Amino acid sequence: MGCSRSRLSPFSPILFLLCLLLIHPLVKSDDEEDNLYQGINTYRQSLNLTTLTKNENAHCLADELADYMKDQPCTNTTGSNTVPGTEEQISNYPQLLSKCHLNISDTRDGQTLPACVPNLDAHLVLTNFTKSQYSQYLNDSTYTGVGIGSDGNWIVVVLTTSTAEGSYETYNGKDESSTATKDVFICPLLILLLASLFFL
């Protein structure tokens, strides 16, 4: 037992640090999304509107859309600066919906709001939603839920309603979380496993 401990000990800290480095971008992304969620709800409360509740399927779609847009550069004609009606059409939108266990009839009344902000500066991200054409949607009491996803310089807000056509409920009746959410739990489990090996 003493020999096996000495063979594993040098590698355990390295694997532990590697896992921490892998989880860091996920934590940073979650912080940006949580900050925006809090900011949007504070903004809505200031207008005497109800706060938006988190919707896992909308979060999944927002993540997929942010991932799709991550390589597009920020310009003054993208995101919240886009002229209505000139937005890029996403050719694989049905596949993105399917990844999140959604179909078009579940999302018809919802609203997708992408914004490109260099380095996702928290203050600029919030103003891209509250002081732009997007504010009309945030000011609307029709919307009751939200999902937020980010990747690179892009952050996407998906607003949901309480109607069947905007609820973003799963089409198969199951409450399945996004694969991205499930993946977040793998690294902490690996950390615990590696830590237990380190102390053997």
N, C-alpha and C positions, 0 to 999 in steps of 0.2 A: 504494500500500500504506500509506503514511503517513497518508493521509486516512481510509481505512477503519478504521485502528487508532484514530484520535482519535474517530471516530463511535461505535465500539463501547465504548470505554473507560468513558465515563460510565455506561452501562447495565449493563456486566458486574458491577461491585460490587453494584449494586442487585439484580440477578437472583440473584447469589451469596447475598446476605443473605436474600432471599426464600426461596430453596431451603433455607437453613439453618433458617429459622423453620418451614418446613413439616415438616422432618425431626425437629425437637426433640420434639414429642409422641410420635413413634414411638420415639425413643431412650429417653425417660422411661418409657414403657410397658414397653419391653424390660427396663430396669433393674429395675422392680418385679417383673416376672415372673421374671427371673433370680435376684433376691434371695429370692423365695418358693421357687423351685426348690432353691436351695442350702439354705435353711432347712429345707425338708421332708426333704431327703436327710440333713442333719445330725441331725435328729430321728429318722429311721429308723435311722441308724447307731447312735445312742445306745440303741436297742432291739435291736441286733444283727440288724437286717433289711437286706436288700440295698437298694442305692440304686435309685431309679426312673430309667429311661432316658427321654429325650425322644422323644415320638411326634408326628410332624408332623401327622398327621390329627387326633389328639386336640387338638393346639394349634389347628388350624383351627377345630374345633368349639367349643373354649373361647372363641376370639376371636368367633365368630358369636354365641354365647350372651351374652357380655359386651356386645356391641353391642346385642343385643336388649333387655337389661336396663338399659342405661345411663341411661335416663330415669326409672327407678323410684327413688323416694326410699329412703334407708336408714331402717329402723325397727327396733324391737326384735322384730319378727315376720318379718323377711326374712333371707335368706342362712342363715348357720349358726345363727341363732336360730329358724328356722322349725320348727314342730312337725311331726314326720314324718307324712306323709300329707296335709298341708295345702298343699303347695307348689303354686305356680301352674303350670297346664298350659300348655305352649307350643304354640299352635295350629299354627304353621308349622314344627314340629320336623322333619318329613320333608324340607322344603325346605332347612333348615339342614344336615341330614345330606347331602343331595344336593350342596350347594355344596362340601362337603368330600370328595366322592366316597365316601360311606359309605352304608350302609343299616342298618336296625334290627338285622338278624341279626349284623352285625359289632360291635355296641356293647352287646348285651344284658347281658353280664357286667361291663361297665364301670360307673363311678360318676361322676356329675356333682356337683360341690360348689361352688355359688356363694356368695360372701361380699360383703357391702356394707360398706365401711370408708371413712368420710370421708377424702378426700385420699389414700387408700391408704397410710396410715402403715405403714411396713415392719414394725415390731414388732407393731402391732395386727393387721395382715394375717396374720402367721404364727400368732399366738395364736388367731385366728378358725378356724384349721385344726387346731392341735395341742391346744387347750384347749377344745374344743367337742364336740358330737356327731360332728363329722367325724373326730375322732382315731381312732375305731374303724376307719375305712377306711384311714387312714395306718398304723395298727398291723397291718394285715392283709397277710401275705406273699403273698396271692393276686395283689395288684396289683404289676405289674412296670414299667409305663410311665406317663408323665404328659404332659399338654399343659396349658399355662397361657395364658389370655388375659385382658386387662383393657381396660376402657373406662369413663371417668368414675370413679365411686366403686366400681365393681364389678370383682371379680376372680374368675375361674372356673377351677377345677382339674378336669380330666377324667382319671380314673384308668383305665388299661387293664390287661388281663391277657395272659397268653401263650396263652390258649385262642382258638379260631377265633371264638367268640361274644363275645370281649372284646378282640380284638387291634387293632381300629380300622384294619384293612388296607383298602386301596381295593378297591371292588367290581369295578373293571374291570382289576385286576392291575397298574396303573401306579402308580408312586411319584410322585404329583403333590403339589407343595407348595401351600399355601394361597395365594390371590391376595394376601392381606395380606403374606405373606412376600415374594412377588415384587415387590410395590409398594415395599418398603423399598429395593430395589436401584436403583430408577429415580432417586431423588434424588441419590445419590452419582454416578451416571453423568452427570446433568445438571450437577452441580457441576464434574466434570472437563471437560465440554464447554465450560461457561462460562468456566472458568479458562483453557482453551486459547484461546478467543476473546479473552480479556483480554490475553494475551501475544502475540497476533499483531501 
